Amino acid sequence: MLDPRRLSLLRDVARTGSIAGAAQRAGCTASAASQQLSALEQELGVALLERSARSVRLTEAARVLVEHTHRVLAELDDAARAVHAVSGLRGGSLRVAAFSTAATTLVVPALVAFRQRHGEVRLSFAEAEPEDAIPAVAAGDLDLAVTHQYGHLPRPDLSGLRQALLHHDRLLLAVPPHLQRTGQTTARLRDYAAETWLSTLPSEGFQAVTEHLCRTEHFEPDIGYRSDSYDLLLALVASDFGVALVPGLAAAPRSGVAFLEVSQPEGLAREIHITTRAADTSAATRALRSLLMRRRPGGGEPGQDGGG
């Protein structure tokens, strides 16, 4: 590959009419410039300069090369400006994904703030569950994803990824009021083993939290209704179709629904993470991550976990 610095010297010889003039533009000695031009000739295997005691002239081959050099160096300058624009958040793109409840409550406000501050960065967003978003980040199809995982379920493959804890979202049991005893604020899952259960769509894998947690309490839930919309699940609970485990972010007050803390099994929660590639040093990724952290429930910025 031709050295752009040598091409630049040849272009400046054409502009100034001398090696000394080109050397002055390049900030080097005439001897050093002459050596670089000789190296360019050797690299190409053609003569570029007709040297005499008092002058230097470009050969026809050199004139052709200078024509191309103008375009090559202009493209390199454009490339450098584009890189600096991206690093300065004045260009480039940022591809983001999140699951539904996090998108509404956590991600959209951060995206709005990002767009207001860095309007020249092209933003794109897609709703995606962690089983799709995590591999997409790892493959480079997404830059940042807000994902979740349940502490009682197996962790996904995080090879090459970095995660930062965004929110610890406790799980609640949503029940029709007639299934809530007077003054009751907590519940054991097995106390509702005989009830019909409502659940999200996945029945296997690390998203099948209802089935997994009920089995740890030694019963198989009778799941009669499934939806990936917590709003729909809560509407079904309010209509007395059954009970459902829902995350705190989705537990908006609703007539006909009582929310109970789960006492058994203990510590039911999902961890919500910002997931990025460990090797990603993009300024846009860092900026959105910072905005998400500042807007996390409870404020502050927790440490990082995961990765590998």
N, C-alpha and C positions, 0 to 999 in steps of 0.2 A: 504494500500500500504506500502510495506517495505521501511524503511528509509535508503537511500543510505549511510548516515554517519555511521549507525550501521553496515551495510554490510561491509563497508570499514574497520571498526575496527576488525570485524571477520576475514576478509582477512589478516589483518596485524598480528593478533594473529597466524594465520597459517604460516605466513612468519617468524615471530620473535620467535615463540615458547612461548611467554608469554604475559600477559595482560599489564605488564609494558612496554614491547617493543612496543606494539601496541599503548599504550597511548603516548609514546614519539614521534612516527611517527605522531600521530594526534594532538599533541600539547596540551594535557590535562593531568590531573592527573590519576593515576592508578585507584583510587576510582571512578572517573567519568566514565572512560572507562568500569569498571566492572558493574556499574549501567546501562550503555547503552546496554551492552551485555545481562544483565539479562532482560532488557525490550524487547530485540529482542527475547529471549527465550519465554517470556510470550506472545508476539504477535503471535508467531508461534505455541505455545503450545507444544513444544518439547525441550528436553535438547540439548544444543549445545556444552557445555564444561564439561569436567570431571575435577573438581577442587580438588586439594590436597594442603597440606601446602606448598609444595615446587615447584609444577608444575601445569600446566594446559594442558589438551589434548582435541583435537576436537573429538566429537562423529562422528559416521558415517553420521548422518543427517547433521552435520556441514560441513563435507567434501563435501557432495553433494551440499550444499548451496554455499560453496566457489567456486566450479566449475562454478556455474551459476553466482556468483558475479563477477568473472573476466569478463564475457561477458557483464553483465549489466552495470558495471562501465565503460567499454570500450565504450559501446554505448552512455552512458551519456556524456563521454568526447568528442566523435565525435559530439554529438548534440550541445554541448557548442561551439566547434570549428566552426561548421556550422553557428550557430547564430552569432558568432563574425565575421565570414567571410562576412555574409550578411550585418551586420551593418557597416562593414568596406568596403563595396562595392567590396568584393573579391569573390562573389558568389550570388546565388539567381537569381531571374528573374524580369523583368519589362515588363508589357503588356500595350501597348500604342495604341491609335486610334486617328484619326483626319479626318476631312472632306477634300476633295480633294485640294482646293486652299490653305488652311493652311498647308496641308502636304507638298506641293511642296515648298512653299516659307518660311515657319516658322519651320516646325517640322523636316524635313529631315536634315537640317544643324545642328540642336541641337542633333539629334540622332547620326550623324557622330561624333560630338565632344564628346558625352557621350561614344560611343564605344571606341574612342581613349583613353579616360581617365580610363574607367572602363570595360575593355574588358572581365573580368571574369563574369560579369553580363549578363545573357541570355536575349537579347532583342527580343520582338516580336511586330509587327505592323500590324494594319488592317485599311483600309479606312472605315469610318463609318460616317453617318450623325448624327447630335445631337439627333434626336428622337430615335436612336438606341444606341448611345454611352453613353448618360447620364444614362439610366436605367442599362446598363452593368456595369458602374462604381459603381453605387449604390448597385448592386447585388454582386459585388466582382469579376466579370468576366474580368474587366479591372482595371488597377491601375491608369491610367491617360489618359484623353481624352482632345483634343483641340476641343472645341465646339463653336457654335455661337448662338446668339439670336438677334432678331430685336426689337428695342425699341418700335415700334408701335404695336407689337404683344404680345399676352399673354406669360408670362414666363413659362418655364417648371417646373415640380416638382423637387425641389432641396433639399428635405428632406435628412438629413444625409450627404450632400455634401458641399464641399468648392470650391469657384471659385475665381480665380485671373484674373483681366483684363489684357489681353495680347496685344490687339490692338483694336482701334476704327476705323472700316473700313467703310468709307462713301460709299453710293450708288450713282452711276452715271447712266444717261440715255444714252444708246448707240443708235445712229441713223445713217442711211445712210447720207452722206454729202448733198444730195439734200434736206433733211428735216431740215437742219441747215441754219438759216438765216445768212446773212453776219455779221460777228462780234459777233454772238450769242455764249455765254458761259454758260448760265443758261436756265432752262426750267421748266415750270409747267407741271405736268403729264396730266392734263386735256386738255392741248393744243394738245395732241397727242391721244385724245380719239377716233378719227376716224381711227387711224392706226391699222394695224395688230400687235399684241404683241407676243413676244417670251418669254418663261418663263421656269423655272425649273419644274421638274416633279410633286411635290406635289401640289394639288389643294385645299387641306384642311389642317387645323392644323396650328401650329406656323411656318411652313416653307412656307406657301402659301402667300409670301410677295407681289407678284405682284397683285394678286386679291385683297388682303386686302387694299393695299395702293391706288389702283385705286378706290375702293369703297368709301374710305374716301374722295376722290375727286369727288364723285357722278357720277361715270360712271362704267359700267361693261366692262372690257377689252375683246376684241376679240382675244383670244389666239389661234393662228393657229399652233404653233410649240412648242414642249417641249423637253428639254434635261437637264440632270444634268451636262453636260459638258459646261462650259462657253466658252471654245474655239470654240465649235460647234455653240453655240448661236451667238457668234461674227462673225463667218463665214457666218451665215445666215443673220445677219444684213448687212454685207459687200456685200452680194449678193442681197440686197434690198427686203428681205422677211418680214421686219418689224422692230420694235424697241424693246429694252430690257433693263430692269434694271439689272445692274451688279455691284458687289462690286469692290472697288478700287483695291484690290489685284489681281483681274482678268482682270483689264482694261489695258492690254498691248497694246501699239500702234499698229495699224493695218490699212493697206490701205483700204479705203472704209468705215471706221467707225469714227464717231465723238463722243466724250464723252462730255456730258453736265452736269454741276452741277444742282441738283434739288432744285428749290427755293420753290416750293409748292408741297406736304407738306414739312414743314421745318424739318431740322435735320435728314434726312434719313441716317441711318447707321446701321450696325450690330456690336455688341460687340463680340469680340472673347475672349474666356476665356480658362484658364487651369482649368479643372474640376477634382477634386480628392475627395476621401472620407474624411470627416472631421476628422475621427478617425485614418486615415492612418499616421503612423509615420515612414514609410520606408525611409531609407537613399537613396535608389535608386530613389524613387519618388521625394524626396526633391532635389536631384542632378539634375535630368532632368528638374524639374520646374525652378531651378535657371538658367540653361543653356538657357531655352526658354526665360526667362525674360531678360537675358543679350543680347539676339539676337533679341528682339522685335523691330519692326520699331520705330525709334526715340530714342531707348536706354532707360536706366533707368529702374526702377522697381516700378510700381504703387502699390497702396494699394490693399487690398483684399475686395471683396464684396461677397454677396450671402452666401450660407451655411444655416445651420439650421438642 
